[in-house]
Amino acid sequence: MTFKSGLFKHNPYTKIISIVSTGNAPGQIDLSDAAYWNTNKSMISSITFTTASTDYDVWLVQNDNGKTTDDARIPAIQIAVNENGNSSISLMMPYEDEDESKEVHLEYVDNSGANNIDIIIYGEERL
C-alpha cells in the first residue's frame, strides 16, 4: 500500500525553526531566539500553550506595537478564544515580523486571573 499526498510538499532545503519561552506574564509577548528563530519571515506550523489558566485568549500580532495599536499591514489574528488549560494549535500560516526584529509577537490575556504561560512555536524559515 502506498500513500501519496499532493496537498503539502516539504521543501528539504527549508530550515525548521522554533522558539521556546517559559513564564510569560499576561500582556504583550515578544518572542525571539537568535539561534533557532533568526528570521523575519516564517511559516508557523504550530503553537503550544502550557498554563494553569482556565480562560485565556491569544492574538498573533505582526509587530511590537501590540494588539491595542494594531497598526501592522496585517491585522492581529485571534488564535485562542476562551481556552482552558494546555492547548496546541496547528496553523500552517505565513508570518512576517513587520518591525524586522526577528521576533514573533503575541498578546496574551488571562481572563481568569494572572497565570503565566509557556509557549512553544514551530515553523519553517521563509526567505
C-alpha atoms as one frame of an Amber mdcrd trajectory, in Angstrom:
protein
   0.000   0.000   0.000   1.343   3.415  -0.895   0.197   6.841   0.171   0.707
   9.975  -1.872  -0.386  13.424  -0.850  -0.375  16.380  -3.196  -1.623  18.804
  -0.561   1.674  19.642   1.135   5.187  19.167  -0.131   8.006  19.795   2.310
  10.990  21.589   0.831  14.065  19.633   2.041  16.118  22.837   1.914  13.844
  24.681   4.317  15.210  25.322   7.790  12.967  24.127  10.647  12.825  26.797
  13.365  11.427  27.036  16.894  11.050  29.245  19.932  10.605  28.001  23.493
   9.614  30.599  26.095   8.529  29.988  29.693   6.948  32.051  32.446   5.360
  34.714  30.234   3.073  37.097  32.126  -0.203  38.344  30.612   0.201  41.168
  28.102   2.315  41.616  25.023   4.914  38.899  24.487   7.762  39.412  22.012
   9.444  36.040  21.471  12.892  35.681  19.940  15.701  33.172  19.746  18.824
  34.148  17.788  19.936  30.526  17.486  16.663  28.858  16.479  14.416  31.649
  15.099  16.726  34.101  13.371  14.290  35.307  10.695  11.615  37.913   9.961
   9.633  35.662   7.597   8.359  32.232   8.512   5.615  29.693   8.081   4.285
  28.991  11.586   3.140  25.384  11.771   2.105  25.077  15.412   1.938  26.885
  18.724   1.654  25.082  22.059   0.480  26.793  25.242   1.014  25.426  28.751
  -0.774  27.296  31.523  -2.902  26.879  34.638  -5.347  29.477  33.288  -8.929
  28.296  32.882  -9.916  31.094  30.476  -7.455  32.861  28.195  -7.187  34.475
  24.756  -4.151  34.852  22.490  -3.622  37.052  19.440  -0.843  36.798  16.856
   0.420  40.314  16.055   2.755  41.296  13.178   4.818  43.936  15.041   5.724
  45.009  18.580   3.150  47.818  18.788   0.658  45.284  20.107  -2.985  44.406
  19.623  -4.239  47.716  21.017  -2.383  49.860  18.470  -2.745  47.203  15.734
  -1.018  49.326  13.066   0.537  46.436  11.140  -0.239  45.820   7.466  -1.760
  42.501   8.516  -4.174  42.965  11.453  -3.937  40.973  14.684  -5.394  37.473
  14.455  -7.020  35.829  17.454  -5.684  32.268  17.609  -7.062  31.221  21.027
 -10.506  32.142  22.358 -11.563  31.239  25.904  -9.069  28.379  26.022  -8.945
  26.287  29.193  -5.550  24.925  30.228  -2.952  23.494  27.899  -3.569  23.806
  24.188  -1.843  23.067  20.896  -2.837  24.917  17.729  -1.919  23.899  14.167
  -1.706  26.930  11.899   0.425  26.470   8.730   0.285  30.231   8.396   2.796
  32.673   6.897   4.128  35.177   9.405   6.167  38.321   8.804   7.674  40.362
  11.609   6.997  43.818  10.185   9.369  45.652  12.534  12.180  43.290  11.398
  13.275  42.398  14.939  13.235  38.627  14.197  10.537  38.066  16.815   7.086
  36.531  16.996   4.661  38.920  18.682   1.734  37.643  20.746  -0.812  39.236
  23.034  -1.875  37.018  25.961  -4.953  37.880  28.029  -5.762  35.751  31.077
  -9.482  36.196  31.792  -9.279  34.003  34.913  -6.527  35.788  36.819  -2.813
  36.377  36.347  -1.474  32.974  35.315   1.786  32.794  33.380   2.007  30.907
  30.096   4.722  28.769  28.488   4.861  28.894  24.694   6.490  26.692  22.053
   6.343  27.753  18.399   7.440  25.595  15.477   7.761  26.675  11.878   9.876
  26.959   8.769  12.099  29.820   7.742  10.978  31.684   4.603  13.268  33.834
   2.502
